[in-house]
Amino acid sequence: MDTFPKCSVCQQQFTLKGPVPYLLPCLHAVCETCVTSVAGGVISCSTCQRKVNLTDTRLPTDVVRQKEISHLTVKHHPTVLVCTNEDDRNQAVCWCQECEEFLCEYCQNMHSRLKLTRKHVLQNFSDMEPTVSNIPAFCSIHKHHPLYLFDKSCKKLICTKCRFDDHTNHEVVELDVVADTVIKQLVHHKNELSNVQSRQQSHIQSIRQGTESTNRTHNSLKETIGHTFQSLRSQLDQREKELLIDLKSQTKETKATLYAQLTTCEEDWKTCTGLLDYIAKVLLYSSKSDIVDLERYVGDIPRTYMYLETPAPQTHVVPTAVFNTNSLSKLISNISVFGAILPREVDEESVKEKDTQTDDDLMEDLERKHKMDLTELKTKIASNEKHIESLKSLPDKLNAEIKCWKSRIKEKKTTENRASKTMDVLLGVARECGIQLLKSEVVDRSMVVKCIHLKYDKDRVNLDSVHINTEGDLVNRESDTRPAGEGRLKRYHGTCSTAPHPRAGCPQYWEVLNRVSLDKPLKGGDLILEVGVCREEQRDVSHHIGRQSSSCCMQVAHCPTHDGICRQTWKEGKYVLCLPDTLPNTAGASHTLHCGVVYDDIRKKIVFTDVKENKVMSTLDNVDSSQPLWPMFGVYNPHLLTVSMTLVVGSDICMTEEKKAMIVKALS
């Protein structure tokens, strides 16, 4: 019985002979008992919490679920079905679709013998599958006339006589036409909801990864705290316990937030599943007349999934907290406040210990103090012979004090080295996740670059022009094989990434390595390659994105102005910059072009760099990042040249100090 649909108010399962199901505007079902017994004329769907005023809304019978219940009863509980042809209470064994009746064995034999019904198709319960009935419904006014017309003015099905009696001047179309229109709407909504559900699944996975990252950070910091306090265990046991409790509390808050987001996404996913399930049942069980009756609810489906279109949650692969060892040199006097668990936004420089006095200055002060004390002692010895013995002991005390200070200085250096190693470990973890500090002395989101993990979208490659070879490179040759699949690019000579640029709140970086070999000289603006970004709806408007609005790209092409091969920059369909002498325009010429792309959604900038020359080619300001931007990769003109494009991403990027300085200069 778990497979039978339930009332969304009382949660009772529908049965074949139980209360009739009615269809709510949210496409959930409510039983006849709940409809007739509702108080105040307002019924609330417990599945989606949507309220319906029954005084303003007439609920239609849910014919789809009625047929589903009938089919499930045949499949799981056939023994409760009796013959509806004769009132003899015999066990039914088959179903006549034309007569819409259950038949016992005797009536089945009679049905097959009668001339009027011998051609009817009888379905045995063991072989019965869901089918859509093509038998037309008959007019309630003109009993023997089928309803095969739809009056758009009256929004109802009519027969031929109705057409000439009361609907003469109305706009009327055939049932098949309007049913096909509604079916197309349902299929479109089904596809849209499937996409929303896929994105929600991706959001859920991102949140779970965030939870795992939080756990890893927790474990890493726990180990760091343990190492730091091991050397000071006798004095710092109590403080260590307090810090671990603080860390646990902050971790609990982070996980609670992620769990709340996960719960929301899972609820949205369930809503999509419910809608998709009902649409599938409509397409499985409903006749065209049933589908037309559902037209008013089909229009509400977009509003249902529009509110599900939430932006992808921000995820962070950097550690979510750092262990603060500020003022470590003053630990003896400040033991009660040493250490703290700080949020990830904290300036990393503040985590390091800062002391203005150097070790040499301290030693000079001690020596100066020692000399002054010795002078004072000599003066006192000369003036007071009685205290000579006691005064002679003071140098020994001062030497002991100097020894004590040296020991403290050594301890301070040891602690600083340990803190430096801890920071190196944390930065090493960040680099493994693709995070690089642009300035070592500044740790904030604006001075962190993320080497993102882009991938070519193999399912969208325009196989008529290009393909991805066994090494994973994009090459300007059409594919020998054409695997099936919808959604491939038709016009653009290349592909896009599998996902748009994330809204990371910090600069993002990736590179492409292009190997070019000319078979013939180029002319007339012939394209070699293109790298850039554009909005989702612009990915397949043309064979390149250079002249599209809301796009930014760098092209390598023949330039009529310089009569050579240049690197050209375009922004929002307008020509910005041209750098000549990229490679010789002669047959047999070959060259390697290594380009970097920086995208900063906070500063609204895109930077194109020459990795080989360590210089900025072009910087585009005021980039419209109000909508997600998709990285695009294009290669062209196989009859003139050969080009292969390799993506260099994530940990494969060699982030040198010269490259960091170049990025900082371009973004400043």
N, C-alpha and C positions, 0 to 999 in steps of 0.2 A: 504493500500500500504506500510505501515511501515515494513511489514514482507518480502517484496521482496528484494533480494540482490541489492547492489549498486555498481557502478563503483568506484574503489578506486582512480581514478584520478579526474573525473568530478563530482562524487557523484550523478550522475543521476541513478534512479532505472531502472533495466532491466525489459523489458516487453516481452511478447511472440513474438510480431511482431516487436520489436525494434532492435537496433544494437546487433550483436552477441557478447556474452561474450568470452574473451580470458583469459587463465590461465597464471598468472605471476609465476616466480620461487618461490615467497614467499607464494604461494597458495591463493593470493588475485586475484580478477577479474578486468579486464579492458575492456571497451566496444570497439567495432570495430571503432567507430568514433574517439576515442582518439588515437588508434593505427595508423590509417591512417593519422591523422592530427598532429602527434607529430613532434616537431622541433628538428633538430640535431640528430635524430635517437636514442635519449635516453629518456626513459619514467621513471617517478618517482612515486612510490606508496605513496600516501598521508597517508595511514594507518600506514605503518611501515618505510617510508622514504627510502626504498631500491630502487636503480636506476638500470635499465635494459637497456643494449645496444641492440637495436633491429636489428642492423646489424650483431651481433654475435649470437643472440638467436632467434629461431623460436618459436613463441608463439602458442601452440595448442588451439583448441577450447575447452572451458570449458564445456564439456558434462554434468558434474555433475550439474552445476548451470543451464544449459539449461533444464534439467529434473526437477530440483527444481522449476524453473520458470513456466514450464508447469503444474506441480502439483499445485502450488499456484494459477495459473490462473483458473484451474478447481475448486479449493476450494473456491476462493473468487470472481472471476469474470467469471462465466461460460457463461454469456450471450454474451461475445465477441467471443466465439468459434463457428466456422462454420464448416460444413461438408467438409472434405478433400477428400472423396471418389468420389463425383461428384461436378462439379463446379456450383452448384445451389444456393449457399449462404444460405442454410437452417441452422437453429439453430442446433448445435451438441448437442447430449444428452448422448453419451457414447464413450468409447475408446476401440479399438481393439489392444491388445498388440502385437499379431502376425503380423498384417498388419501395426502397428504403424500409425493408422489413427483415426481421429475423425469422428463419424458417426451421421447423423441425424436420426430421427425416421424411415423414409422410408428406408434408407440404412441399418439400424439396422435389420429391418424385412427381407430385401433381403439377408443380410449377414447370417442370421440364417437359410434361406431356401436353399441356394446354397450348393451343395454337397461338394464343395472344401473348404468352410469356415464355415460350420455349427458347426464344433467342436471347433471353435475359442472361447476363453473366452472373453466376452464383459463386461466391467466395467461401470456401470452407474455412473454419476458424483457424485451423493449423497453418494455412497458407495466406491468411489475410494480412495485407499490407495497407498502409495509409494511401488513399487515392483521392484525387480531386474529382468531384462529380461534375459532369458536363450537362446533366439534365436540367433544363431551365425551370425556374420557379414560375408558378402560374399566378395571374392577376387575381387579387382578392375581390375585384368588382366583376370582371368578365372571366368567369371561372376557367374556361378552356383556352384562354389566350396566354401564351408565354410572355414573360417579362424579358424582352430583349432590347429595349430602348431605355436611355437615361435622359431625363429632363434636367438640364443644367439650371434652369430657372427655379424649379420646384425642388431640386436636389433629391429626386426619387426615381425609381424604376417604373416604367409604364409599358403597357402592351400596345398593339396596333390600334385597337378601338379607343383606348385612352388618348392616343395621339391625336385622333380626329374629333374626339368629343370635347375634352376639357383642356387640351394642350396644343391647340392648333398653331398659335403664334409664338410658342416657346422654342428655345434653342434645344434641339434634341440630337443626340448622337447614339450610335449603337453601343450596346453593352460591352462588346469586345474592345472597342476603342478606349472607353473610359477605364475598363478593367486593366488593360495593358498599361495605361498611364500610371495607375495606382501601383501596379506591380513594379514598374520602373522606379517609382519613388521609394518603394520598400527596399528594393535591391540597393539603391543609392544610399539610403539611410543605414542599411546593413553594413555596407562597405565603410561608411564614415564611422559608425559605432565600433567596427572591428579595429579601425585605426586608433580611435580613442582608447579602446581597451588595451591595445598593444603599448601605447604610450604610458598608460597607467601601470602596466606590468613593468615597463622600464623604470618608472618612478619608484615603484616598490623595490626593485632590485638596487637602485641607487641608494635608497634609504637604508636597506640592509647592509650595503657596502659601507655606508657611513657609520652604522652601528659597529661593524667589524673594525673599521679604522679607529673608532673611539676606544674599543676594547684593546687594540694593539697599542695605542698611545698610553692607555692606562697601565698596561703591563710594562711598557718601556719606562715610563716615569716611576713606577713602583720600584723597578730594579735600580734606577738611578738614585732615587732617594735612599734605598738601602745601602748602596755603595758609599754615598756621601756621609751617612751617619755611622758607618761601621767604625771609622777611626775615632769618632767622638762618642761612642756608645754610652760610656759611663755618665756623661753629662747631658746627653740629648735624647735619652730614651722617651721621656714624656713628650717632648716636642715632636718627635718623629710620629708618635701615635696620633697627635693632633693633626699633623699634616696628612697622614693617610686617611683620617676621617674626612678632612676637607676635600681631598682628592676624590674619595668615594662619593661625597655629596655632589660635587660638580659633575662627575661622570654620570651619576644617577639623573641629574637634570638634563644633561645632553641626551641620554638614552630615552628619557621620558618624552622629550621633544620629538626625537626621531620616531618613537613608538606612536605618538599622536599623529604624525604625518603618515606613518605606515597604515594606521587604522583608517584614516580618511581615504587614502588611495585604495585600500582593500574594499571599502564600502562603495567607492565609485566603480571599482572593477565588478563588484556584485551587481550594481545597477545596470552596467553595460551587459552583463551576462543575462540578466532577466529580460532586458529589452531584445537582445539578440535571440534569446530562446523563443520569445513570443513571435518575433518576426519569422523565425524559422518555422514555427508551428503554423503561422498564417499561410506561408507559402506551401506548407505541406498538406494542410487540411482544408483550406478555404476554397470555395468556388468563387467565380468572378463576382457573383452577386454579393457574396459575403465580403469580398474585398472592397467593393464599392461602399458597403455600409460602414467600413472602417475608415473611409476617406477623411472624416473630420478629425480622427485621432492620429492619422499619419502626419498631419501638419504639426502636431505637438511634439513629435519625436526630436526635431532639431533643437527645440528649446531644452529638452532633457539632456542632450549630450553637450550643449553649449556651456552649461555651467560646470561640466566635468573638465573643460579645457583649461586646466590650471597649469601655470608655468612649472617647468621642471625645478624641483627643489635644489637649492645650492648644496653641493657636496664639496668636502675639503679633504684632500689627501695629506695635507700638512698636519703635524701633530697639533692636537686641539689645546694643548697646555704645555707650559714649560716650568721647570723647577727653578725657583728664584734663590740664588745664593748671594744676593747683594749684602755688602758689609760683612763679608766673611772674616776680614782681618779684625773686626771688633766683636767676634763671636763670644769671647770670654765674658765681656761686659754686657752683651746684648743677647745672651743665650735664650732668653724667654721668647724672643720674637724672630729668631733666625728661621729662614725658609718660608716659602709660600707657594701655593699652586696658583698660577696666573693664567688668565684666558689667553687664547692664541693671538689676540690683537695687541698684546703687550709689546713694547719696544724691546727687542732682544738685547739691545745694548744695556738696558737697565738690569738685565739678569746678571750681567758680569759684575765682578767686584770692582769698585772704583776707590782708589786711594790717591790723594794728591801728593803725599810725601813718598819719595823714592827711598830705597834701601841705603844708598850712599849718603843721602841727606841725613837719614836717621843716625848712621854711624858717625858722621861729622858732628852732629849735635851731641852725641854721647861723648865723643873724644873731647869736644870743647868744654862740655860740662865737667869732664874728668880733670882737665887741666885747671879749670877755675877752682875746682874743689881742692886740688893739690896746692895751688897758690894760697888759697885761704888757710889750708892746714899749716903751711910753712909759716904764714904770718902769725897764726895762733901759737905755733910751737915756739916762735921767737919771743912772743909776748907772755906766754904762760908755760913755763917748764913743767908745771904740774900735770898738764894734760897730754904730754908727748906720747905716752904709751897708748892712750886711747885714740889719739889722732892717727898714729901709725896704722891702726887697724882699718881705718876708713878706705884707703886704696884697695884693700882686699875686698871690701864690700862692694866698692864701685866696679871692680873687675868682675865680681860675681853677677852684678846687675847687667854689665855689658854682655856676659855670657848668656844670661837669661834672655836679653833682647835678641841676640843672635839666634838663639833657639827658636824664639817666636817668629823671627823673619824666615827661618828655614821652613817652619811649619806653614807660614803663609804661602810661600812659594809652592809647597807640596799641594796645598788646598787649591791654589790657583791653577796648577797643572791639571788636577783632577777635574775642576770645573771646566777647563778648556777642552779636555778630552770628552767630557759629557756633552758639551755643546757641539763638538765635532761629530759625535755619534748622531745627535739629533739632526744636524745639517746633512749628514750622510744619508739618513733615512729620507729626508726631504728630496735630495738629489735623485735617489732611486725612484721616487714618485714623479720625477720630471720637474721638480721645483729648483730654481736657481736664484741666488741673491745677486741682484745687479750691483748693489753697493754693500760691501761687507760690514760697514759701520752703521748701516741703516736697515732695520728689519720692519718694514710695513708692507701692506699689499701693493702700494704703488711702486715699490722697488723690488718686487718679486716677479720673476718671469716664469711662466709654466710652459714647459715643452710638451704640448698636448699630443695625444695618441690618435692622430687621424688615420683613416683607412679609406682606400678606394671603395666605392660602392659597386661591387661586381654585378649586382642585380640591375643596375641602371646604365651600364656601359652601352654606348651606341655602337653595337656590333657591326653596323653597316659601314662604319668609318674607322673604328679603332678596336683594340682589344687589349686585355691584360695577359702578358705572357707567363710562362712557368716560373720566372724569377719574380713575378709580382710587379713588373714595370708596365706602364701605359705606353703603347706603341701605336704609331700612325698607320696601321694596317688593319683591314677588316678581318673579322674572325672567320676561320675555316669552318667552325661549328657554330650553330645558332641555337643555343638552348632556349627552351620555351620559358615564358614568364612575362607577366604584364608589368607596366611601369617603366620600361626602358626608354632612354632618351632617343628621340627621333631626329631632332635637328642639330643639337649640340654635338660637335665632333670631340667627344671625350666622355667624362663622367664627373660625378660630384663625390663628396665624402659621404660616409654612412650616416652622419649626424651633423647638424649645424654647429657653429662655434658656441661653446657654453658661455653663459653669462657669469664668468668667473670673478669679475671685480678686480682683476689684475691682468697685466700684459700676457698674451699667449703667443707662442712662437712655434713655427714649423718650417721645414726646408724642402726644396725639390732639387734633385740633381738630374740635369738634362744632357744627354749625349746626342749631338747633332752632326749629321753628315750630308753635304749637299751633292746631289746627283747632277743638277743643272743650276745655272745662275737664276736667281729670283728676280721678279719684276712686278710692277703694278700693284704693290701692297700685299704680295703673297705672304700668308701667315706661316710661321714655324711652330710656335707654341703660345699658350696663354695660361696664366695663373692668376686667380683672383677670388672674389666673393660676390654673391648676389643673394637676393631674396628667393624664397622657395618657388614662387610662381614664375620667376624669370629664368629658371634653370634650362628650359627647353624652348625658349622663344625664338632663338636664332642659333646659327652655327658657332657664334662666340658671344660673350657677354659685354664686350667693350662699349657698345652703344646703348646698353640698357640703363634705365634710371635705377637708382638705388644699388648700383654695382660699382666695384672698384677692381681694377685688374692691371697686370703688367703683361704686355705682349712683346714677343720677339718676331719681327716681320721686316719685309722689304719696305724701305722708306723712300717714296718718290722725291721728297725734298732733298735728302742727302745722297740719293742714288746709291744706297748701301743698306746693310742690315742693321737695324737699330732696336733698342729697347724702348718701348713706348708705354707711357702710363696714362690710364683713362679713369675718370671718376664721374659717375652718374651720367654716362653717355657723352662726356665732353673730353676732348684731348687736353692733357695736362703737360706732359714733358716728353722729350725725345733725346735719348743718349745714343750717339752714332758709334760706328766702328765696333760693333759687337763681335763679328767674325767676317772673314773675307767672303765676298759674294762671287765665288768661283767654283766651278765643278770640281769635286774631289775634296773641297775644304771640309774639315771636321773640327769640332770644338766641344768643350764641356762647359756648360753654364750652371753654376751653383748659386741658387737664389734662396734668400730667407724672407719670411713674411711675419711681421709683428702686428697683432691685432689687440688694441686696448679699448675695451668697451667703456671704461671710465673716462679716459681722455678723449674718446671718440676719434682715434687715430688708426691709420693703417700705414705701415712702413714696409717698403720693398728694399732689400739689401743685396749687395754682391758679396757672397761669402768668401769667394776666392780673393777678392781685392780688399776685403774688410772695410767696405764703405757703403754709405747709404745711397741708393739709386733715386728714391723718391719718397716723400712723406705727404700723406693725404690727411688733411684736418677736417673737422666737423663732419665726420662720417655718420650717416644716419643708422644708428643701431637700435632703433625702436622695435624692430622685428628681427628675429634670428637671421643671421647671414650664413650661407652655405659655401664652403670652399669648393672651387671649380678648377678642373684640370683639362686642358684641351691640347691636342696635337693635330697637325694639318698636312695637307698636300703630299700624299704618299708618292705621287708621280714625279715629284721634284726633289724629294729629300727623304731621309730616314731620321726619326727622332724617337728616343725612348726616355720616359720620365719616371724617376724613382722618388718615392716619398721618403724623407728622412725625418723621423719623429721620435718623441719620447727620449729614452736613454741613449738612443743611437746618435743624438745630436752632440757634437763636440762643442761645449759652451766654454770658449776661451775668455780670458780677461779682456782681450782686444774686442771680441764680439760683444761682450757685456757693455764695454765703454761706448761702442758704436750705438747700441740700442738705447742706452741712457741719454746720449746726446740727441738722438732722433726724437725721443719722447719728451725731452725737456722744452 
